[in-house]
Amino acid sequence: MSEILRTPDSCFDAVKDWPYEPRYLEVDGLRMHAVDEGPAGADPILLLHGEPSWSYLYRSMIEPLVAAGQRCVAIDLVGFGRSDKPARQEDYTYQRHVDWVQGAIDALGLLRITLFGQDWGGLIGLRLVAAQPDRFARVCASNTFLPTGDRDPGPAFKAWREYSQTTPEFHIGGIIKGASARPVSDETIAAYDAPFPTEAHKAAARRFPMLVPATPDDPAAEPNRAAWEVLQRFDRPFLTLFGDSDPVTKGADAVLQKLIPGAAGQPHATIANAGHFIQEDAGPELADHLLRWIG
């Protein structure tokens, strides 16, 4: 693996509404960061972010969930947030991301997990569920899916891929603002930018679009098909909470509900005026849905 970059702590000094002390885990020679709040003995809610955000995305969910007595674990994926950032795009693969998060779960000793996965948090999280289904008590999928490359991803996704590889500046906060349905303040945009002080720190963010299986022979296509074989037998509670204004994953909730047995009879919801970054648009509302569901 190439040079490992680490975002200076000072980059986070101005981040508001994020009072959590850093907690670091050693995984495969890399330092991964996790927020772990709430009763240590409680069953964990595992919050997995996606592209190109970091766990700051969950700030308005963690507070109400912890106030209700829940334990929240929010992991920064490798290449994001306070976690280490290998410098080359080639250092990142779909399988490595799955393995890194599995390593963090193992290091934290998480069991009886409630998974909340959005965007790549679902692409990674659903693979983890398929690998160890008995470790998960329930799963909530939000604006996500598990693609196998057997369908053409369409022109919008192909344009996103092209943009990720060619734009001189990959503006993290601007991307999140553009894919949110509600206003995002300049202060919030700056907080999303904080982990990425240079373009060199954005290798993971630029790489993720290239790792989505878009052809049947993609390296992740067969592992994802194998995961679907397990998920189509997964009968523990499976909930979908999707935004009504997310063109990226529109309709994926219906497919998940149809194919996964545990989705039957669950209180699925479509969140009004919520875009792709649904936690940014409707975090407290999502937390309320989770609390009623778990309770």
BELNORGI-V29766 format. One record per residue. N is the residue number from 0. RES is the residue in one letter. PHI is phi as a letter, one per 40 degrees, with the letter a starting at -180 (999 if undefined). PSI is psi in whole degrees, 0 to 359 (* if undefined). Layout:
BEGIN
n=[N,N]
res=[RES,RES]
phi=[PHI,PHI]
psi=[PSI,PSI]
END
This chain:
BEGIN
n=[0,1,2,3,4,5,6,7,8,9,10,11,12,13,14,15,16,17,18,19,20,21,22,23,24,25,26,27,28,29,30,31,32,33,34,35,36,37,38,39,40,41,42,43,44,45,46,47,48,49,50,51,52,53,54,55,56,57,58,59,60,61,62,63,64,65,66,67,68,69,70,71,72,73,74,75,76,77,78,79,80,81,82,83,84,85,86,87,88,89,90,91,92,93,94,95,96,97,98,99,100,101,102,103,104,105,106,107,108,109,110,111,112,113,114,115,116,117,118,119,120,121,122,123,124,125,126,127,128,129,130,131,132,133,134,135,136,137,138,139,140,141,142,143,144,145,146,147,148,149,150,151,152,153,154,155,156,157,158,159,160,161,162,163,164,165,166,167,168,169,170,171,172,173,174,175,176,177,178,179,180,181,182,183,184,185,186,187,188,189,190,191,192,193,194,195,196,197,198,199,200,201,202,203,204,205,206,207,208,209,210,211,212,213,214,215,216,217,218,219,220,221,222,223,224,225,226,227,228,229,230,231,232,233,234,235,236,237,238,239,240,241,242,243,244,245,246,247,248,249,250,251,252,253,254,255,256,257,258,259,260,261,262,263,264,265,266,267,268,269,270,271,272,273,274,275,276,277,278,279,280,281,282,283,284,285,286,287,288,289,290,291,292,293,294]
res=[M,S,E,I,L,R,T,P,D,S,C,F,D,A,V,K,D,W,P,Y,E,P,R,Y,L,E,V,D,G,L,R,M,H,A,V,D,E,G,P,A,G,A,D,P,I,L,L,L,H,G,E,P,S,W,S,Y,L,Y,R,S,M,I,E,P,L,V,A,A,G,Q,R,C,V,A,I,D,L,V,G,F,G,R,S,D,K,P,A,R,Q,E,D,Y,T,Y,Q,R,H,V,D,W,V,Q,G,A,I,D,A,L,G,L,L,R,I,T,L,F,G,Q,D,W,G,G,L,I,G,L,R,L,V,A,A,Q,P,D,R,F,A,R,V,C,A,S,N,T,F,L,P,T,G,D,R,D,P,G,P,A,F,K,A,W,R,E,Y,S,Q,T,T,P,E,F,H,I,G,G,I,I,K,G,A,S,A,R,P,V,S,D,E,T,I,A,A,Y,D,A,P,F,P,T,E,A,H,K,A,A,A,R,R,F,P,M,L,V,P,A,T,P,D,D,P,A,A,E,P,N,R,A,A,W,E,V,L,Q,R,F,D,R,P,F,L,T,L,F,G,D,S,D,P,V,T,K,G,A,D,A,V,L,Q,K,L,I,P,G,A,A,G,Q,P,H,A,T,I,A,N,A,G,H,F,I,Q,E,D,A,G,P,E,L,A,D,H,L,L,R,W,I,G]
phi=[999,c,d,b,c,b,c,d,d,c,c,c,c,c,c,c,f,a,c,c,c,c,b,b,b,c,b,f,g,b,c,b,b,a,c,b,b,h,d,c,c,c,c,c,c,c,b,b,c,b,b,b,c,a,c,d,d,c,c,c,b,c,d,c,c,c,c,c,g,c,c,b,b,b,c,c,d,d,g,b,f,c,c,c,b,d,c,b,d,c,c,b,b,d,c,c,c,c,c,c,c,d,c,c,c,c,c,c,g,c,b,f,c,c,c,b,b,b,f,c,c,c,d,c,c,c,c,c,c,c,c,b,c,c,c,b,c,a,b,b,b,b,f,a,a,b,c,b,g,c,b,c,c,g,c,c,c,c,c,c,d,c,c,c,c,b,c,c,b,c,c,d,c,c,c,c,d,c,b,b,c,b,d,b,c,c,c,c,d,c,c,c,c,d,c,b,c,b,c,c,c,b,d,c,c,c,c,d,d,c,c,c,d,b,b,c,b,d,d,c,c,c,d,c,c,c,c,c,d,c,c,c,b,c,b,c,d,b,b,b,b,b,c,c,b,b,c,c,b,d,g,c,c,c,c,c,c,c,c,b,d,c,c,c,g,c,c,d,a,b,c,c,f,b,c,c,c,c,c,c,c,a,d,c,c,c,d,c,c,c,c,c,c,c,c]
psi=[148,195,141,120,150,121,127,142,328,337,339,0,326,3,122,159,33,76,10,135,137,141,126,144,146,117,116,40,5,154,120,146,142,141,133,99,149,181,126,330,357,155,135,145,115,116,112,121,177,217,132,44,194,185,346,332,336,10,323,1,322,315,307,328,315,321,332,6,10,155,127,129,116,114,133,120,153,131,0,159,226,359,159,155,92,142,341,140,324,347,347,129,162,312,320,319,317,313,320,316,321,319,321,319,317,317,326,349,36,133,164,47,137,114,131,112,128,142,231,341,333,319,322,313,320,329,320,320,316,326,325,67,329,350,349,125,327,163,134,120,129,115,57,175,180,89,151,358,6,355,144,129,348,164,326,317,321,324,322,318,312,316,317,334,346,337,135,324,120,93,99,303,323,323,317,318,316,336,17,149,339,162,142,124,160,324,321,319,317,324,321,330,339,318,354,71,340,164,331,333,355,17,317,317,320,330,327,316,331,346,350,124,117,354,155,338,12,146,333,355,311,316,324,324,318,323,321,326,323,315,330,0,1,112,10,161,130,117,145,132,102,148,148,353,32,100,342,316,13,128,344,331,320,322,315,316,324,321,337,117,323,350,344,129,7,156,62,151,148,123,124,144,46,129,205,317,73,330,325,321,325,40,308,324,320,316,320,317,316,318,318,322,311,319,*]
END
